[in-house]
Amino acid sequence: MRVRFFLALTALLLAAPSYAGGGIFESRVIVNEGGGNSFFPVNDYGFGELVFGVQSFGPFAPGATFLLNGAEIKTFKDNGTDITGATLFYRVYNAGDTPGSFSQINLPFDTNLGGNDQQWAESSAGIDLLALCGLGTACTLDVYFEASTNAVDADNPVADGSSGSPYSDTFSESGCAGTGDPCEESTSAEGWRMLSVPGTGLTVNDLAAINLVRGIATDDTDPPNLYTVYGGDQAPGGNDGYNAPAGATTTLTPGAGFFWYFFGEAPDPLDEQVLGLVQALPVAVTGSPTSVLIADQTVQFPQRTTNDGFYLAGNPFDSDFDLGGVSVASDPSGTALAVSDAVQVWDPSANSGAGGYTPYSLSGMGNPGVVTPWQGFWIEVVEDATSTPSTTVGVDVTYEFASANASGGTFVGRQAAYHDLKLKLRGTATDGRALTNEVSLFFHEEASEGWDRFDGSSPGSFGAPFVLAGLLGDRGDEADAWQYQDARPLGDADERGVHTFDLAYAGFGVGTSYEWAWPSLDGVPEGWSLVLRDRMTGTEVNLREQGSYAFETMASEPAARFEVVVGASAVSSEEAVPAVFAVGELYPNPAATAATLAVQVAESQEASVTVYDVLGRQVLSGAVTLRAGSQERLDVDVSGLPAGTYVVRVSGASFAETRRLTVVR
């Protein structure tokens, strides 16, 4: 299973130790959080796994399960040297205490991996980590690995990490009895935020006036909860991903996203080294930049191994921003770059407080397309498949000021023909929280069979517990890449007349029961056939006859246990066209900034959209070209209108319809 995770807040991507006679080239810690064993690599080996040390475990409720069950290491040998044994070393200590000595878990020989490579593993040690940590306190788990050899002229044993430089992660037992307990309620909005400042001149000190910032001051030894500096793949010292700012006076860049962890209460009320104060949650993020932006903003993100991939961007303006105004320039080497239509926004309140991603769209097709001030979001940069991958400078991302809602009265015209089907994966965390994640099966007249700007990778999750749905597809030379959105061309099916999507799932801190659900089929024409198949049980589900499918995890499952088969007999922009016209309802309604109206006509024609106030006066108007068979999305910008009730009239050669709209302020 390959899942692309793109958040590496603190993990050091270190080269595996190498020795003349042998060594360790992969190491994974095995823990059980109540839903079975999970494997966490101590470095990013390129398989899309969640790295040990990237995020804290827990907090765990009293009586919860958190076991250290061992480790798995992979070794190599050469020059006549044999690996004769392997050991995991671990220790647990409370925050602020002096670390003690390490204990050991023997890792027996497990299997030959081919050539001179071997695997050593123990997965049932059953070390109760919560019993070693005080109730309500934060604790650290340190680990490192050794493999003994028969060599006398080389390092023996060989190691990955050491007692002086171990791999570390943190965890805690909350002391809260569960939902409804005062402690649980006081931290209900605790979690990570993805943000971006709405103008120039704001500093870390300004953030500290909103809510707690720690780990930044030179004499503050607490772990940072703010990461603002993106180091790319080539950061000094090999530190990949995001790093803490240099100090409290560091100025933040509008349009460059950052991560900020909001605490529900002070981690240590006696700690005087923190910046700022913890306010009652939820906290509204407000602030006054020295200067708001009134022109296009371009941000250069640092160099990566290749320029394609995820970048944490954000709204640089102090008004709502249409994501269609995001673009990326081709790099100086000539590599053609584009931004994927699929955008991901982290919602800390989703999944009962565990957090989760909400899909957005540059075009607004099928998902929201406008973000508010302070909102950060993942964009995915895609390299043209015909271009040579770039290894030169970073990526220049531009935000058009014209896409900021500086004035009202703008209508967005015709969208290309598209349809989409959203599937939701549901599961229950071991602490009882309901979790969900979704994928999009997307059809667009400009999409291709290969990877293009209408496809979108899965951003994984940096909250735990979580469930994760994925559509498996090829991304360049990467096979079975996890995608949030898999786009196919309209009308271009296989020799059987169908489109087949490989569907995968994963969970962390979740039980064994899951469910696929499709609450709405409004995004696909009625003539399409839609079937979900479980390759393990042989079950086939007609999506039009039932709304969900419950299943249990099974041993030895394939990477994609499920497939969705879309009948292509109606996969065409000409199908499911109403006899004359169809006009949907305005959404949202009431609206503060913009409302959307879906229109579909049988014959291509020019149409007008007019907005009247309650006195019958025309306050907005615009024109649009409607194409036969396409579902057009008309965006009505009402940000410049006062609060009140309005009538929206859309009319063409073959139809006329009105809808009532309420504008709120």
N, C-alpha and C positions, 0 to 999 in steps of 0.2 A: 504494500500500500504506500503510495507516494502522495503526500499532502504538502502543499507549499505554504510554509509559515514564514512571515516576513518581519516579525518583531524580534529583534535580538538586543534587548536593552542593556544587558550587562555582560553577556557571554563573550569570552575571549576566544576567537577562532584560531587556536594554536595548532601548529603542525604536529602530527602524531610523533612520539619519540622514535628515534631510529638508532639502531646499533649494528655493529659489524656482524654479530652472530645471530641476532634475532631481536624481536621487539613486539610491542603492542600497537596495532594500527586502528582499532576501534574499541571503545569502552562504553558500556551502558549500565546505568543504575536501574534496578528493578524494584518498584514499590507497588503496594496495593492500597488504594484509597476506598476500598469497599466494593468495587466493581470488577475485581480481578486484577491481574498483574499488568502494569504499564511499564514500558521501557523508555528510559530517558538517556540519550547520548550526552556525554560530557562536552563534546564539541559538535559543531555542525558538519556532518560528513556528506551533506548534499542530498540527503534522502527526504527532506521536508519534515523531519521530526522535531518535536518540541524539546528544546535543549535544556538539560539540567542546569539550574541557576538562572534561567531567563525570568521566571516568575516564581513567587512564593507559593507553597502549598497551603491549602486551608483558607481561612481559619476553620478548624474542625469543631463541631459541637461535642459536648461531653458524651462519651460512649461511642464515638465514631471510630472507624477503622483507618489506621494509617501505619502500614507495616513496611519495613525494609526487608524485602525477601531475597536480596542478593544482588548479583550483577552478572553481566555477560561481557566477556572480552574476546577479541580476535587477535591472534598472534601470528607472526611469520618467523621462519627460521632459515638460515643459510650457512654456508661455509662449514657444514658438518655439525652445526650446533642443534641441540634438541631443547624444546621447552619441556620442563619436567613438572611444572605445577603452577597454580595461579591463586591469588589472594585478593580479596577486597578488604580494605581498611576503612573503618568508619568511626565517627564520634559525634555526640550530640551535646550541646551546651546552651544554657540560657543566654539571652542577649545581655551583654555587660559583664558576664562572668569570664574568668580566665579559662581558655579551652584546656580540657584534660587530655589523657592519653587515648590512643586509638585502640579499638577492638578489631578482631579479625573474623572474616567469613571465608572459609575455604571454597574455592571454585574448582570443582572436579572437571576433568576432561569431558567434553560434550560431543564433538564431532569433528571430522576432517572436512575442511572447506575446499579442498583441491589444491594441487601443487604442494607447497610447504606451509600452507595456512591451516590453522586450527582454531576451534572455538572451545572456550572454557566457561562454564556457567553453573550458577546455583540460583534457584527461583522459589525456594520454599523455606527460607531461614526463619521467617516469622518474628523479626525484631519489632516489638511494639514501640514505635517512636514517640507516641503521645505519652506513654508511661515514663519516658525519659525527659519529658518537657513539663514544666510547671503550668498549671491551669491559668489561662489568661495571659501567658507570657509568650514572647517571640523566641524561638529557638533556631539554632543553626545546625545543619547536617553537613559535616565535612567528609569527603571520601577521596581515596586515591587507590591505585591498583599496582600490583607487582606480579611479575611472572619469573619464576626461577628457571635457570638453564643449567646445562652440564658443562658450560664453557669455563675455562680458567684464565683465558686471555682477553675476555670482554667483560663489560658490565654485568654483574650477576648479584642480585636479580635485576632485570630490566623493569622499568616503571613507567606509569602514566600518572603524573602528579607526584606529590611527595608529602611527608608529614609537615614540612615547612611551607609547602605551596599546594594545598589540596584544592579540589573542586568543592564549591559550597552552594547550598541553597537554604532557604529559611521556611519555617512553618510555625503554626501556633494553634492552641486550643482556646477557643473564644471564651468559654465560660457561659455562653448563652444556651439556655435550655432548648431553644428552637423558635419557630415563628410565633410571634406574639409576646415573647419575652422582651422586657424593656431594652436589654442590650441589643437584641436583634433589631428592634425598631429604631434605635438611635443610629445604627449604621446602615440603614436600608439603602441609602444612596451612595455608600462608599464604593470606590472603584476608580478605574482609569478613565480619563477624558482624553479625546483627541481634539486639539484646539489649534487655532491660528489667530494671531493678534490682528485687529481691524484697523491698522494704520501704523505709522512709524513713531518711534520714540519710547515705546513701552519697554520696561526692563523687568528683570526677575523681582526686584523690590516691589514693582507695581503689582505683580502677581501675588506677592506675599501679603499685600493689603487686602486681597480677596479671600485667600484661604492659605492653609499651611504650606510652606516650602521648607524642606529640610535636606540635610546632607550636602549643602552648597558651601557654607562658610568653612574656612580653613580649619577651625577648631571644632567643627561639628562632625562627629564620627558616625552618625546615623546613616543608613543607606539613603541615597537620594530618592526623592519621589517626583523629580522633574527631569525630563530628558529633552533637550532642545537642539542639540548639535548632531547633525547627521554626518557620519564619518565616511560613508561609502564603503567600498570593499578595500580601499587602499589607505585607511586611516593610519596615522603614526602609531607604532607599537602593535599593529595588527588588530586593533579594537574595532570590530565591525558594528554597523547599526548605529544606534542613537546613544549619545553620551550626555552627562550632566553639564550644565553651563559652567563657565570658568568662575563666576562669582555673582554676587547679588546685583552688581551694576551692569551685567551683560544685557545688551540691547537685543530684542527679539525681532526677527524679520517677518514682515507681513507676507503671507503666501507660503511660508515654510511651516509645516505643521510641527507640533510638539506633543509629547505625552506628559500628563500630570495626574498623579494619584491623589484623590481626595479622601482624606480620613474622616470617619464619622466622629471620632473623638481623638484627643491628643494621644499619640503613641506613648508618651511619657509626660504626664502633667508637670513634672519637676524639671524637665529638660529645658534649659534656658538658651540652648544653642540654636533652636529652630528659628526660622524666619516666619513672621506672620502668626495669625491666630486661627484656630479651627472654628468655623462658624457652624451653626446648626444646618444639617443637610435636609433636603437638597439645597444647594447654593447656586444662585444665578450668577453666571460669569459676566461681570460688568467691568468697565474701565474706560478711561479717557486717553486715547493716544495723543501725543504731541501734535501730530499732523495726520489728518485723514487723506487718503489717496484720491486724486481726481484725474488720474491718467492710468494707462496700462501699467501693470506691474509685472516684471520679469524676475524670476528667481532661478539661480543656477544651483542645481543639486550636484554634489561631488561625484567624482569618478567611481564607477563600478567596474567589475570584471567585464560586463557588457552593459550597454545602456538600457536594455529592455528589462522590465521588472517593475516592482511597486515602489512608489515614492509617496511620502506623507505630505500632501499639499494642504491648502486651506484657503478660506475666503479672506482676501487681504483688505476688503472694503468694510465700511461701517454701515452697509445696507445689504439687503438680500442680494444674492448673486446667482445668476443663471449659469449652470455648469457648462452650458454650450460655449461659454466664453473662455474655456481652458484649451490651450493649444501647446504644442511642443515643436521646437525647431529641429530640422535635420542637423546632425553634428558636423563639424568641420571636415571629417573624413569622407563625407558624402553619404553616410548611412541615413536612409529615409526613416523617419520616426513618426509615430502617430500615438494618440491617446485612446485606449480602449473605451468604448461606450459605457462599460460597466464600472461604477464607482461604489466604494464601500464606506459607510459611516458607522463608527462604533457608538452604540447606545448602551451606557452603563446600567440603565434601568431594565433592559430587556432580560428575558429568561429569569424572572423573579429576583433580579439583582445580580445574577451571575454575569450579565452583560452579553452582548451579541451584536453582530453586524446587521445594519439595515441597508438594503441595496438602493442606490440612486443611479441616475443615468445622465450622461452628457446631453443626449437628445431629448430626454424626458419620455422616451418610449417605454411604456410598461412600468416605470418607476418614477418617483419624484425627480425633478431636475433643477430645483432651486434650494440653496442652503442659506442659512442665516449668518449674521456676523458671528465671529469667534469659532465657527465650525471648521474642524479639520476633517480631512477625508483622504482615503487611499485612491490614487490614480495609478493605472498600469500603463507604462510606456511599451509600445509594441514596435519592434524593428521590422521593416519590410523584408519579407522572406527572400526577396531577390537580391538584397543588399548584403555586403560583407559585414558581419558583426563588428561593431566598433569596440575598441579598447582604448580610446583616446580620452577626451575630456568628458565632463559630466553632461547633464541634461538641462537645457534652458526651458523652463515652463513659464508661459505668459498667461496673464489674466486680463481680459479685455474690460476696460472700464465701462464700455458701452453695454456690457451684460449686467452691470450693477443697476439696481432699480432706482436710479436717480430721479426719474420722472415717470409719470403714468402715460397711458394712451398708446402703448405699443402692442400690436398683435403679432403673434408668430404664425406663419402661414403653414403650407402643406408639409406633412412628413411623408417620407417614403413608406411604401406598404410594408407592414410587419404584423406578426402575430406572436404571442408568447404564452407558454404554459408554465405555471409555477408549481413546484412540488415542495411540500414542507416535510422535514424529518422531525419527529417528536420523540422525546425520551424523558425519563424522570431521574433526576440526580439522586444519589444515595442519601442526601439530606432532605429529599422530598420535593425539591423545586422542579417545576415543569420547564423543560428546555425545548427550544426549537431552532431550526436553521433551514434555509430554503435554497433551491437552485432554480434556474430559468432555462427552459427549452425554448429557443428563440429562432424565429424565421424572419428573414429580411430580404428584400429584393436585391440588395447590394452585397449581401454576405457571400462568402465563398466556402467551399468544403474545408479548406485549410484554416490555419490560425489567422485571424484578422482583427480589425478594431472592434468588431461586434462580439468577439469572444472575451471572456474575463476569467482570470485565475481565481481560485479560492484563496482568500487571505488568511484562512485558518482562524485561530482565536488566541487572544492573549488573556482571556478570562477563564477561570476554571470553577466549577465543572462546565462541560460543554458537549453538544452534539454537533456533528459536522456532516453535511451532505455534499456530494461532489459528482460532477459529470466527468468521466474520464475521456481524455482526448490527447492527441499529439500536439505538442507546442514546440515547433522547430524540431530539434533532434531529441527532445525529451518525450518519451512515450508514457502514456497513462498519467499525464499531468492532471491534477485536480482542478476543475473549473467550476466557478459559480454559474457562469453562463456559457452555453454551447450554442453557437449560431449556425444555422444552415440556410442555404439559398431557397427562396420560394420556388416550388415546382420542380426541384432537382433531386429526385429520390434515387434509390438504388434499383437494380434490375428487378427486384420484387415489388417495386412501387411503394416502398416504405422508407422512412427515416428511422434508424435505430440508435438510441442513446444508451451508453453504458452508465449505470447509476451505482455509486458507492456510498458507504456511510462509515462513520467512526464516532466514538464516544470516549469521554474521559470523566471519571468519577460518576459513571452512569451504570444502572443495572443492566440486565440482559433483555429487557422488553423495549421495543421501539415501534413506531408507527409512521408510515407514509400517508400524507393527506394532501388533497387538492381541493381547498375550500371553494374555488371558483374556476370555471372553465370559460369565463366570458372573453378571455383573450384569444380564443381559437374559434374558427367557424364551426357551425353545427354539423357540417358534413364530414368533418375529420373523424377518423377512427383512432381511439387512444387506448392502448393496452399496456399494463404493467405486468412484467413477468418476474417471478422469483425463481432463479436458476437452481436454487438448492431444493426447493419443494415441488417445483413444476407448476405452482399455482399461477393462473392467469386472471387478472382483474380488469374488467372493462371500466374505465374511469367514468364513463357516463352513467353507469348503473349503480355504483357505490362511491362513497366519498373518502374512503380511507382503507388502509391495509395494515393490520397489526402483525408483527413477526417477532421471533426470538433469535438471538445470536446463536450460531451453530459452530461447531469445530470445523477447522480446515475450510473456511469459506474462501471463494475466489476474491480477487481484488474488487471486481464489480459483480456483486451477487445479483443485482437486478438489471433489467433493461426496460426501457420504455419504447414502444413501437408506435410510430405515428403513421397512420394510413395516408398515402400520398395522393390518393384519388382526388382529394380536395385541397391539397397543399398548393394553392395558387392564389394570386391576388385577385383573380377573376371569380373565385368561388365564394359562396355564402354571401352574395350581394343582395341586398333587399330589392324588392320589386321596384321601388322608386327611391326611397331614402330612409335613413334612420339617424335620429339625433338623440344623443344620450343626455344624461343629467349633468349639471355643473358640479364640479368637485374641486376643492372642498366648498361647502356652502353651509354656514357663512365663510367668507374669505377675507383675509387681511391684505394680501399682496397680489395674488393671482388665482384664477380659477380656470379649470380645464373643461372643454366641451368636446366630446367625440362625435364626429359626423361621418357617415358613409352614404355614398350615392351610387345609383346604378349607371349613370351616364356622367362623363366628365363635363364640368361646367364651372363658370365663375360664380362666386358667392360673396355676399357682403355680411359683415357682422357689425351690429350697431347696438350701443348701450344707451338706454334712456333712464332719466331719473323719474321720481314719482309724479312730477309735473309734466311729464311727456317731453322734456327737453333732451335733445341728443347731446351726450357728453363724451362719447367715444365712438369711433367708427374705423373700419378697416376692410380690406378686400383679401380674398384668398382664392386660389385655384384648387378645385376638388377634382381628383381623378377617379375614374370608374373603378370600383372594387377596393379602393384603399380606405382604410380606417384613418381619417385625419384627426389629429389632435390639435385643437385650437386653444391657445393659451391667451386668456384675457387678463391683461395687467391692470389691476385696480388700485395699485399702491398710491396713485395720485388722486383718488376719489375720496371725498369725506364719507364718514359712516352713514349708512342708510340703506334703503331698499331700491333696487334697480331692476330693469327689464332688459334681458339680452335677447336680441332677435337675429337669427341667422337665416338667410334666404338666398335662393338660387333660381335658376330657370325652371326647375321642376318641383320646388318645395319652398316652404317658409315655416319656421317654428320659433316660438318664444320660450324663454326660461326666466324664472324669477331668481335674483341673486341678492343676498344680504352682505353688505360690506361692513366690517367691524374695525374698530381702532382701539 
